[in-house]
């Protein structure tokens, strides 16, 4: 197995961040997922969330890179949902351990 590298999901909207271990070739996909969700959250005219997820994800090779993108994307959305800006969703108490 390839040596794992560390991805950092920064704190966002007052919700804690996370540290995730990936193979080296997944780091960029994870960061791209976080950035894509961030763009959707901060831009008024971005269309459907699910469409952005699928379009951006499908540009990556099948397999672990797509999974890394999805986790980065959905982790950023999770942070918003769990923040005071997102309505204090009940998942606020869920601790992310990967």
MDAnalysis code that builds the backbone (N, CA, C; Angstrom):
import MDAnalysis as mda
import numpy as np

u = mda.Universe.empty(294, n_residues=98, atom_resindex=np.repeat(np.arange(98), 3), trajectory=True)
u.add_TopologyAttr("name", ["N", "CA", "C"] * 98)
u.add_TopologyAttr("resid", np.arange(1, 99))
u.add_TopologyAttr("resname", ["UNK", "UNK", "UNK", "UNK", "UNK", "UNK", "UNK", "UNK", "UNK", "UNK", "UNK", "UNK", "UNK", "UNK", "UNK", "UNK", "UNK", "UNK", "UNK", "UNK", "UNK", "UNK", "UNK", "UNK", "UNK", "UNK", "UNK", "UNK", "UNK", "UNK", "UNK", "UNK", "UNK", "UNK", "UNK", "UNK", "UNK", "UNK", "UNK", "UNK", "UNK", "UNK", "UNK", "UNK", "UNK", "UNK", "UNK", "UNK", "UNK", "UNK", "UNK", "UNK", "UNK", "UNK", "UNK", "UNK", "UNK", "UNK", "UNK", "UNK", "UNK", "UNK", "UNK", "UNK", "UNK", "UNK", "UNK", "UNK", "UNK", "UNK", "UNK", "UNK", "UNK", "UNK", "UNK", "UNK", "UNK", "UNK", "UNK", "UNK", "UNK", "UNK", "UNK", "UNK", "UNK", "UNK", "UNK", "UNK", "UNK", "UNK", "UNK", "UNK", "UNK", "UNK", "UNK", "UNK", "UNK", "UNK"])
u.atoms.positions = np.array([
    [0.845, -1.185, 0.000],
    [0.000, 0.000, 0.000],
    [0.888, 1.245, 0.000],
    [0.442, 2.249, -0.702],
    [1.172, 3.511, -0.735],
    [1.133, 4.171, 0.635],
    [2.180, 4.907, 0.922],
    [2.246, 5.629, 2.191],
    [1.153, 6.694, 2.245],
    [0.351, 6.738, 3.309],
    [-0.724, 7.732, 3.371],
    [-0.189, 9.145, 3.602],
    [-0.926, 10.101, 3.057],
    [-0.657, 11.515, 3.274],
    [-1.852, 12.089, 4.021],
    [-1.678, 13.256, 4.563],
    [-2.720, 13.865, 5.387],
    [-3.406, 15.005, 4.658],
    [-4.739, 14.973, 4.653],
    [-5.548, 16.089, 4.166],
    [-6.143, 16.784, 5.377],
    [-6.246, 18.071, 5.283],
    [-6.848, 18.857, 6.358],
    [-8.112, 19.521, 5.843],
    [-9.210, 19.282, 6.530],
    [-10.447, 19.997, 6.267],
    [-10.481, 21.124, 7.283],
    [-10.260, 22.367, 6.832],
    [-10.206, 23.476, 7.788],
    [-11.550, 23.724, 8.472],
    [-11.485, 24.309, 9.644],
    [-12.686, 24.755, 10.337],
    [-13.450, 25.694, 9.408],
    [-14.785, 25.623, 9.446],
    [-15.592, 26.454, 8.560],
    [-16.901, 26.795, 9.245],
    [-17.297, 28.035, 9.156],
    [-18.573, 28.491, 9.730],
    [-18.710, 28.116, 11.203],
    [-17.617, 28.073, 11.919],
    [-17.663, 27.745, 13.327],
    [-17.728, 26.261, 13.627],
    [-17.673, 25.409, 12.609],
    [-17.703, 23.964, 12.823],
    [-16.285, 23.425, 12.703],
    [-15.934, 22.502, 13.571],
    [-14.561, 21.995, 13.606],
    [-14.135, 21.347, 12.284],
    [-12.842, 21.321, 12.080],
    [-12.263, 20.703, 10.899],
    [-12.008, 19.220, 11.132],
    [-11.249, 18.616, 10.227],
    [-10.939, 17.186, 10.336],
    [-9.594, 16.910, 9.675],
    [-8.996, 15.816, 10.070],
    [-7.776, 15.322, 9.461],
    [-8.105, 13.960, 8.864],
    [-7.755, 13.779, 7.589],
    [-8.084, 12.542, 6.887],
    [-6.824, 12.033, 6.195],
    [-6.557, 10.737, 6.308],
    [-5.403, 10.107, 5.663],
    [-5.823, 9.523, 4.309],
    [-5.045, 9.816, 3.278],
    [-5.304, 9.350, 1.916],
    [-3.996, 8.885, 1.287],
    [-4.096, 8.075, 0.228],
    [-2.928, 7.892, -0.618],
    [-2.605, 9.241, -1.291],
    [-1.364, 9.463, -1.624],
    [-0.904, 10.732, -2.201],
    [-1.761, 11.193, -3.378],
    [-2.173, 10.272, -4.241],
    [-2.911, 10.671, -5.444],
    [-4.351, 11.108, -5.169],
    [-4.792, 11.067, -3.910],
    [-6.150, 11.507, -3.562],
    [-6.201, 12.886, -2.922],
    [-5.068, 13.420, -2.544],
    [-5.051, 14.715, -1.861],
    [-5.681, 15.813, -2.711],
    [-5.303, 15.879, -3.962],
    [-5.812, 16.927, -4.840],
    [-7.317, 16.777, -5.065],
    [-7.809, 15.557, -5.190],
    [-9.244, 15.328, -5.389],
    [-10.037, 15.770, -4.159],
    [-9.526, 15.471, -2.970],
    [-10.184, 15.892, -1.736],
    [-10.267, 17.420, -1.677],
    [-9.132, 18.081, -1.920],
    [-9.102, 19.546, -1.892],
    [-10.030, 20.146, -2.940],
    [-10.101, 19.499, -4.109],
    [-11.002, 19.978, -5.170],
    [-12.466, 19.849, -4.725],
    [-12.795, 18.788, -4.014],
    [-14.153, 18.610, -3.503],
    [-14.525, 19.692, -2.507],
    [-13.610, 19.998, -1.589],
    [-13.849, 21.063, -0.609],
    [-14.041, 22.398, -1.328],
    [-13.167, 22.692, -2.288],
    [-13.241, 23.968, -3.011],
    [-14.515, 24.071, -3.843],
    [-14.935, 22.973, -4.445],
    [-16.158, 22.981, -5.257],
    [-17.391, 23.251, -4.391],
    [-17.473, 22.611, -3.243],
    [-18.590, 22.869, -2.329],
    [-18.540, 24.296, -1.810],
    [-17.334, 24.771, -1.490],
    [-17.164, 26.137, -1.014],
    [-17.672, 27.135, -2.054],
    [-17.344, 26.895, -3.312],
    [-17.806, 27.777, -4.388],
    [-19.332, 27.760, -4.465],
    [-19.929, 26.590, -4.326],
    [-21.389, 26.502, -4.380],
    [-22.016, 27.249, -3.206],
    [-21.425, 27.116, -2.034],
    [-21.977, 27.759, -0.845],
    [-21.858, 29.278, -0.863],
    [-20.865, 29.800, -1.554],
    [-20.608, 31.240, -1.502],
    [-21.030, 31.995, -2.753],
    [-21.561, 31.299, -3.743],
    [-21.997, 31.943, -4.976],
    [-23.511, 31.832, -5.084],
    [-24.168, 32.937, -5.411],
    [-25.632, 32.942, -5.459],
    [-26.211, 32.140, -6.625],
    [-25.548, 32.116, -7.758],
    [-26.120, 31.506, -8.957],
    [-25.331, 30.270, -9.371],
    [-25.438, 29.204, -8.577],
    [-24.636, 28.017, -8.845],
    [-25.450, 26.795, -9.251],
    [-26.757, 26.867, -9.311],
    [-27.569, 25.719, -9.707],
    [-27.752, 24.722, -8.572],
    [-28.113, 23.512, -8.952],
    [-28.394, 22.453, -7.996],
    [-27.115, 21.912, -7.380],
    [-27.143, 21.689, -6.087],
    [-25.983, 21.145, -5.376],
    [-25.593, 19.778, -5.938],
    [-26.559, 18.911, -6.122],
    [-26.272, 17.552, -6.613],
    [-25.663, 17.576, -8.009],
    [-26.084, 18.509, -8.847],
    [-25.533, 18.593, -10.202],
    [-24.070, 19.005, -10.162],
    [-23.737, 19.960, -9.303],
    [-22.341, 20.370, -9.155],
    [-21.488, 19.211, -8.657],
    [-21.992, 18.469, -7.710],
    [-21.261, 17.320, -7.190],
    [-20.976, 16.312, -8.305],
    [-21.995, 15.948, -9.064],
    [-21.843, 14.924, -10.102],
    [-20.940, 15.390, -11.235],
    [-21.130, 16.606, -11.712],
    [-20.327, 17.107, -12.832],
    [-18.850, 17.172, -12.477],
    [-18.543, 17.728, -11.312],
    [-17.143, 17.856, -10.893],
    [-16.525, 16.490, -10.572],
    [-17.271, 15.641, -9.912],
    [-16.759, 14.315, -9.544],
    [-16.462, 13.460, -10.761],
    [-17.354, 13.509, -11.747],
    [-17.191, 12.648, -12.918],
    [-16.033, 13.061, -13.818],
    [-15.436, 14.207, -13.553],
    [-14.240, 14.621, -14.309],
    [-12.986, 13.911, -13.784],
    [-13.105, 13.219, -12.658],
    [-11.976, 12.507, -12.057],
    [-11.988, 11.046, -12.467],
    [-10.840, 10.380, -12.368],
    [-10.811, 8.938, -12.671],
    [-11.682, 8.162, -11.688],
    [-12.320, 7.079, -12.143],
    [-13.137, 6.269, -11.241],
    [-12.305, 5.718, -10.084],
    [-12.962, 5.471, -8.974],
    [-12.292, 4.857, -7.840],
    [-12.071, 5.799, -6.684],
    [-10.932, 5.638, -6.035],
    [-10.650, 6.333, -4.787],
    [-10.585, 7.850, -4.941],
    [-10.146, 8.346, -6.093],
    [-10.104, 9.800, -6.282],
    [-11.512, 10.392, -6.277],
    [-12.443, 9.707, -6.890],
    [-13.838, 10.188, -6.851],
    [-14.376, 10.149, -5.421],
    [-14.046, 9.102, -4.693],
    [-14.498, 9.003, -3.305],
    [-13.903, 10.139, -2.474],
    [-12.637, 10.441, -2.675],
    [-11.989, 11.538, -1.951],
    [-12.670, 12.866, -2.271],
    [-13.007, 13.089, -3.549],
    [-13.722, 14.304, -3.943],
    [-15.058, 14.387, -3.214],
    [-15.821, 13.298, -3.235],
    [-17.133, 13.276, -2.588],
    [-17.028, 13.586, -1.099],
    [-16.047, 12.991, -0.440],
    [-15.890, 13.220, 0.997],
    [-15.513, 14.671, 1.278],
    [-14.620, 15.239, 0.471],
    [-14.275, 16.648, 0.639],
    [-15.479, 17.551, 0.422],
    [-16.220, 17.300, -0.641],
    [-17.396, 18.093, -1.000],
    [-18.454, 18.022, 0.103],
    [-18.816, 16.801, 0.475],
    [-19.889, 16.628, 1.457],
    [-19.460, 17.036, 2.866],
    [-18.180, 16.938, 3.163],
    [-17.702, 17.396, 4.472],
    [-17.880, 18.899, 4.614],
    [-17.591, 19.657, 3.541],
    [-17.766, 21.115, 3.591],
    [-19.255, 21.462, 3.731],
    [-20.125, 20.766, 3.007],
    [-21.568, 20.999, 3.129],
    [-22.039, 20.632, 4.538],
    [-21.519, 19.545, 5.082],
    [-21.847, 19.131, 6.452],
    [-21.483, 20.228, 7.447],
    [-20.316, 20.822, 7.265],
    [-19.905, 21.900, 8.165],
    [-20.897, 23.058, 8.125],
    [-21.381, 23.396, 6.934],
    [-22.367, 24.484, 6.835],
    [-23.663, 24.098, 7.519],
    [-24.132, 22.880, 7.289],
    [-25.383, 22.437, 7.906],
    [-25.298, 22.435, 9.426],
    [-24.130, 22.164, 9.935],
    [-23.945, 22.074, 11.378],
    [-23.564, 23.406, 12.015],
    [-23.408, 24.422, 11.217],
    [-22.993, 25.723, 11.734],
    [-24.202, 26.560, 12.125],
    [-23.984, 27.625, 12.859],
    [-25.081, 28.547, 13.157],
    [-25.675, 29.145, 11.882],
    [-24.888, 29.229, 10.804],
    [-25.379, 29.771, 9.539],
    [-26.305, 28.806, 8.819],
    [-26.169, 27.513, 9.126],
    [-26.950, 26.503, 8.430],
    [-28.124, 25.988, 9.220],
    [-28.389, 26.534, 10.373],
    [-29.568, 26.143, 11.125],
    [-29.310, 25.177, 12.259],
    [-28.051, 25.016, 12.683],
    [-27.738, 24.106, 13.790],
    [-28.330, 22.711, 13.587],
    [-28.034, 22.109, 12.473],
    [-28.503, 20.766, 12.156],
    [-28.113, 19.798, 13.271],
    [-28.910, 18.784, 13.496],
    [-28.676, 17.826, 14.578],
    [-27.362, 17.062, 14.441],
    [-26.815, 17.010, 13.226],
    [-25.555, 16.284, 13.026],
    [-24.368, 17.000, 13.661],
    [-24.615, 18.140, 14.264],
    [-23.554, 18.905, 14.928],
    [-22.787, 18.041, 15.925],
    [-23.454, 17.095, 16.535],
    [-22.822, 16.274, 17.561],
    [-22.069, 15.075, 16.983],
    [-22.148, 14.891, 15.660],
    [-21.450, 13.771, 15.031],
    [-19.964, 14.085, 14.948],
    [-19.153, 13.223, 15.480],
    [-17.706, 13.408, 15.464],
    [-17.138, 12.694, 14.251],
    [-16.363, 13.383, 13.442],
    [-15.785, 12.797, 12.240],
    [-14.485, 12.087, 12.590],
    [-14.466, 10.775, 12.416],
    [-13.255, 9.996, 12.652],
    [-13.057, 9.073, 11.457],
    [-12.020, 9.335, 10.680],
    [-11.721, 8.478, 9.536],
    [-10.338, 7.906, 9.652],
])
